[in-house]
Amino acid sequence: MIEIHTLDKSWLSQLLPLVQKTAYERQLDSSELQHRVWEDPSIPDELLLGALVDDQLVGYCLACIREGYGVVSLFGTHPERRRQGIASALFTDLENRLKSRGVNQILVEGRGPGYFWPGVELTRGPAICFLYKLGFETDRKTRIDMEVDLKQVNLDTRATAARLATEGIVVRRAYGADIPATAAFALQTFSLGWQIEVEEARRFSPPPLNIAIYRDQVVGFAAYDVTGYGRFGPTGTRPDMRKRGIGSVLLKRCLQQMYDRGDLTTEIAWAGPVAFYAREVGARISRAYWCFHKNLTTGS
């Protein structure tokens, strides 16, 4: 018999290995999972669902509410327990909980800040077929990650950084005191999600954040690790300061710091300008994702 329970922190030791086995093979430890699940204010405890069979956690569905949508950030079933109705029971329970909160649409996608994946990876055929079976739809617009081989790429920024300095632009690693101004820049120029992700840099020492300064103002930034260990992004430059090489220096400084700590590859998360990353650091497309949605209102 399948029993659906809400998962509090006491389930962490059982949830972590199941997540690693079923849906998230990137580096993830208990403290990071706890931070990204139970310490996220957009995640009501009642939307952290686990499925038990014979008192063993065999499936889970982790969801949050963002911008009025119910968002499934991660779900999975133990490989030996698939095709037993476990995932269906979890989603049915979740949909009922969302409807009771007045939520009209459920999404299965990355919706920052703090997402695990940008969407459902296209290699995960069983998960995609399952979502179709439950009535989810997708527009088939693809989000991608890109991978960089840090052993092969030239990350030297001295010439470009020297030229920028003659223009009064300084690119450097951020200090903790720089984070509030950088977060404010991210909000004003880009989005609330990026602001929050920049603020995540304060959890690390030194901050995994590089910034560009012009006339005592932040005009560009690049972060890593804030959406998962070894992942580059977000990054952005003020529109009127683009096409000067600032983004290239920020990118390469981050990758150099990752290489210096021992990383041999890095992943550019949810990559936007594909040609830029391919040209600057030889990045190649490594993962592709679709996003799914389902209306919860009757007759829609």
Protein Blocks (a to p, Z undefined) as FASTA:
>chain_A
ZZdddddfklmmmmmmmmmmmmombccdfklmmmmmmmpmklcfklmccddeehiafbdc
ddddeehiacdfbdcddfklgonommmmmmmmmmmmmmmnopabdcdddddehifbfbdc
fklmmlmmmmmmnopacehiacddddddfklpccbfklmmmmmmmnopacddddfklmmm
mmmmmmmmmmmklmmmmmmmmmpccdddddddeehiafbdcdehkloghiacdddddfkl
gonommmmmmmmmmmmmmmnopabdcdehifblmlmmmmnopacfbdcddddddfbehZZ
